[in-house]
């Protein structure tokens, strides 16, 4: 099972913290946040980690090198800003990936990625999303599904009510990009919302721990909520 990690965001909401540092490398409880994300993927059975990178990506490569906890690490460098959809498509095409787990490098869902992959294959899904219940979805927007778990639609951010949110963890098949061009595009808008009528898009509900460190208040919360740090030592990321 291959995994693609989106690491190209600029992190503008975090101000000075990301002026010289890629957002996924911001320290949380003594480790780069990205290390927690990669740990979960390895523990879930990932056989290769492809980091989709852009802004100051050399700093990411310098830390993670060509392997993480014994799993190969590769890099998909955007030739120009491609948006989330373009970054995923570029990574899949340049590394000849037919299907993969896709996660954001600035969010953490403590989910066994293998379970989402199995769900996607059972549904023959073009895209399977991991959905997290939240008492207040106003920051994230809501995802609506039917009894068969097929995604019906997305509701705008700003409405404070309970529901399911998109956790930013997906299983994606290359079919989802069959008609995509080389132009930049949004995975959330152009694929998830834009192809509801033509693609098989499903949502798997989970109660796994979730945090988005992309805003200051949640970054502060992550500092004490995440597990105790496991030091970055030689052997985690290596072989530059």
Secondary structure by P-SEA (a helix, b strand, c coil): cbbbbbccccccccccccccccccccccccccaaaaaaaaaaaacccbbbbbccccaaaaaaacccccccbbbbbbcccccccaaaaaaaaaaaacccccbbbbcccccccaaaaaaaaaaaacccbbbbbbbbcccccbbbbbbccccccccccccccccccccccccccccccccccccccccccccccccccccccbbbbbbbccbbbbcccaaaaaaacccccccccccccccccc
